[in-house]
Amino acid sequence: MKKPVTYQIDESQKLEREKAVIVGVQRKGVPIWEVNDHLDELEQLLDTAGGETVGRFVQERYTPHAGLFIGEGKVEELAGIIAATDAILTVFDDDLTPGQARNLEKRLSCKVIDRAGLILDIFANRARTREARIQVELAQMLYQLPRLTGKWSHFSRQYGGIGARRGPGETQLEIDKQAIKRKVTQLRAELAHIERSRETRRHKRRNFFKIAIIGYTNAGKSTLLNALTRANVFVEDRLFATLDPTVRSFRLENGQQVLLIDTVGFIRKLPPGLVASFRSTLEESRQADLFIHVVDISHPHWEGQLARTDDLLKELKLDKIPQILALNKVDAVEDTLLLDGLNRQYPGALFISAARGIRLYEIPKRVADFARRRWVRGVMRFRPDEVERMTEFERDVEVVGRSFVDGCIQLEYLFLDPMPLPTFSNEDIQSWEEEEGEETVQE
């Protein structure tokens, strides 16, 4: 058996909790509850990063100030809150331009980061596999590139801590743009090499039914994976507790085994560079035959989280993969009328508690129904005068793409092809799980 590669985390990088003030802006037409909900999530992110929220600040403003994001007078008011709370960090819920961040640091005399920088910091601290660490470092480099100044005083050298955590492979604080560009090229080459290895593993699993557990961060995905497979995946009541995909086998009631994939959680305003860097991780979801979409219905704004996850699936072109909706944490919902209403609103949904094992027996049954019917992709062309035939054909398939090729209308489609599930040996299962578990970081 191949011995896993391990990395040691430097204990000196584990920082004490930093006091921070979080800042939101209420735009025109946005209700205040939505702004506060976003700030609640930002506070959770800060907690995950190792910070402590000691103050909140909200300004009602239609458009951001070009140089400071918030108004001149509000900057002075914010400075007073920072001084009164002994905060050393200010976190904005919206993206700041490099110039805005620098101007705010000068005016507030403390470190200033935005939500994207905070999420990148969390990923840098929590990535465990070699691939995830390289992906995070690449995203950090792309984030930092437009923010470099001549003296490179904006981040680590002046303040350190959250938002300035060094990337896994960074060895110097003063990096010019050319050095970063060279590093980006190197990291992309390393990721391409890792992706080829991952593609080999995917190829071995190509004939087997694969289920990806997806959902908003902290919805209970890893808890569900553990409950179904006893995978012992790390679980914590924090956003982005786990980042690396985990593949485990799962036995259905008929004795057939399928593969379950635990994926990184979605969240609002996920940095585009991070999504791009985690392309290969998202490929695990792209290869799935079925999604189990986990939703935390005990969250006061779970419907917004459900909608945001669906939007991200569309952006990533993953919305055509069939789903089982799993409404999780029903044990934390005391309103039975709400549950009755949800049962009518989502008639195909499963009402479960992954932590307490409530109604988890329904998942293998539902998965087995899907697994017996394999979604197969196909391509068909029709002449322009075959509209009636094409319309009839579309009734029996799921059209996922339409284009005009060589004078014909070309449809890309999915159809359900009933077929028996293949079998695979215990040796196959063990080798796949070992491969997925390699190169983890040991603390």
Phi, psi and omega per residue, in radians:
M1 nan 2.356 -3.114
K2 -1.226 2.258 -3.122
K3 -1.315 2.244 -3.127
P4 -1.069 2.523 3.035
V5 -1.480 2.292 -3.107
T6 -2.096 2.690 3.093
Y7 -2.202 2.526 3.108
Q8 -1.746 2.361 3.094
I9 -1.555 2.258 -3.141
D10 -1.175 2.055 -3.118
E11 -1.053 -0.464 -3.106
S12 -1.199 -0.279 -3.139
Q13 -1.465 -0.175 3.121
K14 -1.398 1.787 -2.982
L15 -1.583 2.735 3.022
E16 -1.203 2.773 -3.097
R17 -1.140 2.278 -3.114
E18 -1.673 2.339 3.079
K19 -1.324 2.328 -3.053
A20 -2.462 2.613 2.974
V21 -1.876 2.294 3.131
I22 -1.809 2.536 -2.987
V23 -2.257 2.302 3.059
G24 -2.253 2.770 3.111
V25 -2.176 2.247 3.087
Q26 -1.586 1.910 -3.132
R27 -1.438 2.941 3.127
K28 -1.072 2.242 3.098
G29 1.508 -0.069 -3.133
V30 -1.696 2.137 -3.135
P31 -1.194 2.652 -3.075
I32 -1.142 -0.530 -3.140
W33 -1.110 -0.584 3.129
E34 -1.207 -0.684 3.084
V35 -1.084 -0.783 -3.137
N36 -1.160 -0.609 3.097
D37 -1.121 -0.724 3.095
H38 -1.118 -0.674 3.123
L39 -1.221 -0.593 3.046
D40 -1.039 -0.753 3.134
E41 -1.180 -0.685 3.106
L42 -1.095 -0.652 3.112
E43 -1.132 -0.676 3.086
Q44 -1.142 -0.709 3.098
L45 -1.079 -0.747 3.134
L46 -1.083 -0.699 3.099
D47 -1.087 -0.743 3.103
T48 -1.067 -0.642 -3.120
A49 -1.328 -0.189 3.133
G50 1.774 0.282 -3.140
G51 -1.821 2.979 3.132
E52 -2.277 2.167 3.139
T53 -1.404 2.088 -3.139
V54 -1.970 -0.030 3.120
G55 -2.959 2.674 3.074
R56 -2.166 2.607 3.135
F57 -2.526 2.201 -3.137
V58 -2.241 2.306 3.027
Q59 -2.078 2.385 3.024
E60 -1.508 1.997 -3.049
R61 -2.648 2.279 -3.081
Y62 -1.251 -0.760 -3.121
T63 -2.304 2.552 -3.132
P64 -1.164 2.568 3.005
H65 -1.189 2.344 -3.026
A66 -1.051 -0.635 -3.048
G67 -1.784 -0.376 -3.019
L68 -2.256 -0.074 -3.086
F69 1.249 -0.878 3.022
I70 -1.807 2.977 -3.060
G71 -1.217 2.806 -3.130
E72 -0.979 -0.844 -3.120
G73 -1.138 -0.628 -3.134
K74 -1.206 -0.505 3.082
V75 -1.111 -0.724 3.118
E76 -1.139 -0.697 3.108
E77 -1.122 -0.721 3.113
L78 -1.128 -0.685 3.120
A79 -1.049 -0.641 3.108
G80 -1.139 -0.696 3.108
I81 -1.146 -0.729 3.126
I82 -1.067 -0.756 -3.141
A83 -1.163 -0.684 -3.082
A84 -1.232 -0.484 -3.084
T85 -1.771 -0.014 -3.090
D86 1.032 0.559 3.122
A87 -1.259 2.533 3.093
I88 -2.043 0.094 -3.079
L89 -2.559 2.433 3.008
T90 -2.152 2.267 -3.102
V91 -2.088 2.111 3.099
F92 -1.621 2.432 -3.121
D93 -1.312 -0.308 -3.131
D94 -1.894 2.835 3.115
D95 -1.165 2.353 3.046
L96 -1.857 2.543 2.994
T97 -1.314 2.773 3.092
P98 -0.968 -0.696 3.141
G99 -1.147 -0.722 3.114
Q100 -1.082 -0.760 -3.138
A101 -1.085 -0.753 -3.140
R102 -1.144 -0.757 -3.140
N103 -1.104 -0.711 -3.139
L104 -1.164 -0.682 3.119
E105 -1.087 -0.673 3.119
K106 -1.159 -0.724 -3.072
R107 -1.351 -0.575 -3.061
L108 -1.684 -0.233 -3.127
S109 0.970 0.695 3.045
C110 -2.679 2.974 -3.139
K111 -1.255 2.465 -3.124
V112 -2.270 2.218 3.057
I113 -2.344 2.934 3.070
D114 -1.961 3.131 -3.086
R115 -1.022 -0.731 -3.129
A116 -1.054 -0.761 3.122
G117 -1.125 -0.632 3.119
L118 -1.160 -0.767 3.131
I119 -1.111 -0.720 3.105
L120 -1.084 -0.645 3.123
D121 -1.127 -0.727 3.117
I122 -1.089 -0.788 -3.136
F123 -1.109 -0.673 -3.140
A124 -1.111 -0.588 -3.083
N125 -1.486 -0.400 -2.996
R126 -1.945 -0.162 3.101
A127 -1.111 2.372 -3.034
R128 -2.041 -0.544 3.132
T129 -1.576 2.789 3.124
R130 -1.033 -0.723 -3.135
E131 -1.089 -0.812 -3.118
A132 -1.110 -0.678 -3.140
R133 -1.141 -0.692 3.099
I134 -1.176 -0.721 3.129
Q135 -1.063 -0.745 3.130
V136 -1.142 -0.759 -3.134
E137 -1.089 -0.693 3.096
L138 -1.077 -0.800 3.127
A139 -1.087 -0.687 3.097
Q140 -1.087 -0.765 3.140
M141 -1.066 -0.773 -3.127
L142 -1.174 -0.562 3.104
Y143 -1.247 -0.680 -3.061
Q144 -1.365 -0.488 -3.012
L145 -0.886 -0.906 3.142
P146 -1.301 -0.127 -3.084
R147 -1.723 0.003 3.141
L148 -1.233 2.416 3.006
T149 -2.073 3.023 -3.069
G150 -1.008 -0.660 -3.098
K151 -1.718 -0.099 3.097
W152 0.909 0.802 -3.132
S153 -1.753 -0.014 -2.988
H154 -1.269 -0.475 -3.041
F155 -1.995 -1.800 -2.846
S156 -1.126 -0.802 -2.931
R157 -1.120 -0.618 -3.035
Q158 -1.487 -0.660 -3.001
Y159 -2.146 -0.820 -3.083
G160 1.277 -3.073 3.068
G161 1.384 -2.650 -3.066
I162 -1.051 2.352 -3.132
G163 1.497 -0.166 3.127
A164 -2.226 0.267 -3.124
R165 -1.124 2.311 -3.066
R166 -1.179 2.481 3.044
G167 -1.106 2.748 -3.045
P168 -0.973 -0.538 -3.078
G169 -1.913 0.147 -3.054
E170 -1.379 2.338 -3.088
T171 -2.135 -0.060 3.123
Q172 -2.509 2.695 -3.090
L173 -1.556 -0.618 -3.105
E174 -1.690 1.847 -3.088
I175 -2.175 2.212 3.109
D176 -1.485 2.980 -3.047
K177 -1.104 -0.647 3.139
Q178 -1.142 -0.669 3.113
A179 -1.128 -0.702 3.123
I180 -1.147 -0.726 3.138
K181 -1.094 -0.689 3.079
R182 -1.128 -0.699 3.127
K183 -1.139 -0.712 3.102
V184 -1.035 -0.765 3.117
T185 -1.071 -0.744 3.132
Q186 -1.117 -0.780 -3.113
L187 -1.141 -0.684 3.109
R188 -1.121 -0.638 3.095
A189 -1.152 -0.720 3.115
E190 -1.122 -0.729 3.119
L191 -1.119 -0.662 3.115
A192 -1.086 -0.678 3.116
H193 -1.155 -0.767 3.127
I194 -1.139 -0.664 -3.131
E195 -1.104 -0.621 3.104
R196 -1.122 -0.695 3.096
S197 -1.153 -0.733 3.127
R198 -1.135 -0.654 3.130
E199 -1.118 -0.597 3.069
T200 -1.089 -0.736 3.113
R201 -1.159 -0.696 3.099
R202 -1.082 -0.676 -3.125
H203 -1.070 -0.670 3.117
K204 -1.114 -0.508 -3.074
R205 -1.720 0.139 -2.946
R206 -1.075 -0.543 -3.057
N207 -1.560 0.039 -3.045
F208 -1.897 2.545 -3.088
F209 -1.197 2.200 -3.038
K210 -2.106 2.357 -3.115
I211 -2.147 2.166 3.086
A212 -1.771 2.260 3.069
I213 -1.569 2.004 -3.062
I214 -2.107 2.979 3.077
G215 2.605 3.074 3.124
Y216 -1.165 2.656 -3.136
T217 -1.047 2.468 3.137
N218 1.207 0.375 3.106
A219 -1.426 -0.274 3.130
G220 1.938 0.418 -3.092
K221 -1.150 -0.858 -3.123
S222 -1.173 -0.614 3.072
T223 -1.077 -0.709 3.108
L224 -1.142 -0.763 3.113
L225 -1.037 -0.771 3.119
N226 -1.089 -0.740 -3.105
A227 -1.138 -0.622 -3.088
L228 -1.456 -0.571 -2.992
T229 -2.157 -0.069 -3.045
R230 0.952 0.775 -3.038
A231 -1.349 -0.321 -3.139
N232 1.086 0.624 3.062
V233 -1.307 2.469 -3.117
F234 -1.024 2.274 3.137
V235 -2.257 2.369 3.112
E236 -2.669 2.543 -3.126
D237 -1.403 1.097 3.109
R238 -2.514 2.734 3.083
L239 -1.203 2.450 3.122
F240 0.973 0.770 3.078
A241 -1.123 -0.612 3.092
T242 -2.197 2.465 -3.090
L243 -2.081 -0.509 -2.999
D244 -1.602 2.400 3.131
P245 -1.166 2.470 3.113
T246 -2.131 2.298 3.118
V247 -1.954 2.186 3.124
R248 -2.383 2.664 3.104
S249 -1.443 2.690 -3.076
F250 -2.532 2.184 -3.063
R251 -1.654 2.239 3.100
L252 -1.460 3.024 -3.086
E253 -1.114 -0.522 -3.134
N254 -1.451 0.116 3.105
G255 1.618 -0.232 3.119
Q256 -1.248 2.608 3.131
Q257 -1.971 2.402 3.089
V258 -2.151 3.041 -3.128
L259 -1.929 2.288 3.078
L260 -1.844 2.336 -3.121
I261 -2.106 2.068 3.056
D262 -1.566 2.214 -3.023
T263 -2.008 2.898 3.078
V264 -1.163 2.505 -3.092
G265 -1.314 2.690 3.062
F266 -1.546 2.833 3.128
I267 -2.790 2.779 3.071
R268 -1.132 2.585 3.015
K269 0.944 0.700 3.072
L270 -1.149 2.236 -3.090
P271 -0.958 2.223 -3.126
P272 -0.969 -0.655 3.123
G273 -1.102 -0.560 3.132
L274 -1.267 -0.700 3.084
V275 -1.062 -0.770 -3.133
A276 -1.129 -0.714 -3.119
S277 -1.175 -0.533 -3.123
F278 -1.614 0.501 -3.125
R279 -0.983 -0.807 -3.084
S280 -1.192 -0.580 3.068
T281 -1.141 -0.722 3.108
L282 -1.174 -0.418 3.089
E283 -1.070 -0.517 3.081
E284 -1.043 -0.696 3.085
S285 -1.219 -0.647 -3.111
R286 -1.121 -0.500 -3.115
Q287 -1.479 -0.047 -3.081
A288 -1.275 2.591 3.045
D289 -1.556 -0.343 -3.050
L290 -2.699 2.509 3.019
F291 -1.861 2.410 2.819
I292 -1.800 1.892 -3.066
H293 -1.605 1.859 -3.080
V294 -1.587 2.257 -3.139
V295 -2.229 2.287 3.096
D296 -1.493 1.696 -3.066
I297 -1.411 -0.015 3.022
S298 -1.445 -0.220 3.113
H299 -1.288 2.376 -3.075
P300 -1.062 -0.427 -3.122
H301 -2.177 0.802 -3.095
W302 -1.125 -0.528 -3.127
E303 -1.130 -0.646 3.082
G304 -1.160 -0.663 3.094
Q305 -1.159 -0.704 3.083
L306 -1.073 -0.783 -3.132
A307 -1.143 -0.688 -3.135
R308 -1.151 -0.696 3.104
T309 -1.110 -0.744 3.103
D310 -1.091 -0.687 3.108
D311 -1.098 -0.750 3.136
L312 -1.137 -0.650 3.100
L313 -1.078 -0.668 3.096
K314 -1.168 -0.770 3.131
E315 -1.049 -0.642 -3.114
L316 -1.551 0.045 -3.138
K317 1.019 0.750 3.096
L318 -2.003 0.131 -3.023
D319 -1.341 -0.144 -3.137
K320 -1.554 -0.154 3.115
I321 -1.345 2.270 -3.095
P322 -1.080 2.657 -3.057
Q323 -2.230 2.607 2.818
I324 -1.912 2.113 -3.136
L325 -1.516 2.071 3.141
A326 -1.938 1.837 3.133
L327 -1.474 1.843 -2.955
N328 -1.655 2.843 3.081
K329 1.160 0.669 3.107
V330 -1.120 -0.409 3.132
D331 -1.178 -0.331 -3.136
A332 -1.652 0.045 3.136
V333 -1.843 1.999 -3.096
E334 -1.565 -0.318 -3.083
D335 -1.425 1.746 -3.135
T336 -1.193 -0.518 3.098
L337 -1.130 -0.642 3.089
L338 -1.093 -0.779 3.140
L339 -1.118 -0.681 3.095
D340 -1.099 -0.719 3.128
G341 -1.144 -0.696 3.119
L342 -1.161 -0.596 3.112
N343 -1.110 -0.612 3.085
R344 -1.358 -0.632 -3.107
Q345 -1.244 -0.635 -3.130
Y346 -2.178 1.314 -3.016
P347 -1.070 -0.414 -3.124
G348 -1.680 0.053 -3.053
A349 -1.371 2.718 3.032
L350 -1.805 2.324 3.135
F351 -1.807 1.897 -2.958
I352 -2.326 2.934 2.874
S353 -2.330 1.872 -3.116
A354 -1.147 -0.628 -3.092
A355 -1.215 -0.619 -3.084
R356 -1.837 -0.005 3.083
G357 1.314 0.352 -3.097
I358 -1.317 2.138 3.044
R359 1.025 0.417 3.100
L360 -1.226 -0.329 3.123
Y361 -1.097 -0.339 -3.135
E362 -1.289 -0.437 -3.065
I363 -1.126 -0.861 3.119
P364 -1.026 -0.636 3.118
K365 -1.123 -0.818 -3.105
R366 -1.168 -0.718 3.121
V367 -1.088 -0.720 -3.131
A368 -1.052 -0.681 3.115
D369 -1.067 -0.759 3.121
F370 -1.220 -0.700 -3.049
A371 -1.151 -0.481 3.137
R372 -1.279 -0.283 -3.129
R373 -2.091 1.828 -3.059
R374 -1.510 2.245 3.029
W375 -1.324 2.131 -3.119
V376 -2.023 2.408 -3.132
R377 -1.618 2.456 3.118
G378 -2.523 2.947 3.114
V379 -2.309 2.352 3.138
M380 -2.426 2.441 3.100
R381 -1.983 2.501 3.118
F382 -2.285 2.454 3.042
R383 -1.239 2.734 -3.130
P384 -1.002 -0.457 -3.132
D385 -1.537 0.136 -3.118
E386 -1.888 0.640 -3.082
V387 -1.085 -0.735 -3.119
E388 -1.118 -0.746 3.118
R389 -1.139 -0.689 3.134
M390 -1.149 -0.714 3.125
T391 -1.093 -0.722 3.110
E392 -1.137 -0.685 3.132
F393 -1.115 -0.676 -3.079
E394 -1.159 -0.358 3.139
R395 -1.169 -0.434 -3.024
D396 -1.816 0.028 -3.095
V397 -2.366 2.990 3.037
E398 -1.868 1.864 -3.118
V399 -1.333 2.186 -3.117
V400 -2.021 -0.079 3.133
G401 -2.864 2.554 -3.111
R402 -2.497 2.278 3.135
S403 -2.620 2.990 3.141
F404 -2.001 1.980 -3.027
V405 -2.272 2.203 3.079
D406 0.888 0.728 3.096
G407 1.375 0.081 -3.123
C408 -2.109 2.754 3.035
I409 -1.526 2.074 -3.106
Q410 -1.826 2.186 3.110
L411 -1.875 2.287 2.907
E412 -1.757 2.293 -2.990
Y413 -2.515 2.853 3.026
L414 -2.072 2.477 3.036
F415 -2.460 2.685 -3.105
L416 -1.509 2.118 -3.119
D417 -1.990 1.772 3.132
P418 -1.020 2.256 -3.138
M419 -2.765 2.611 3.116
P420 -1.207 2.579 3.087
L421 -1.289 2.386 3.087
P422 -1.245 2.814 3.069
T423 -1.884 2.684 3.054
F424 -2.504 2.671 -2.987
S425 -1.382 2.841 3.063
N426 -1.085 -0.542 3.105
E427 -1.135 -0.713 3.085
D428 -1.049 -0.823 -3.111
I429 -1.049 -0.828 -3.107
Q430 -1.081 -0.720 -3.115
S431 -1.166 -0.695 3.131
W432 -1.136 -0.766 -3.104
E433 -1.184 -0.598 3.085
E434 -1.168 -0.730 3.133
E435 -1.085 -0.734 -3.130
E436 -1.200 -0.445 -3.101
G437 -1.575 -0.049 -3.112
E438 -1.244 2.747 3.009
E439 1.115 0.521 3.083
T440 -1.441 2.723 -3.124
V441 -1.596 2.273 3.116
Q442 -1.774 2.278 3.103
E443 -1.578 nan nan
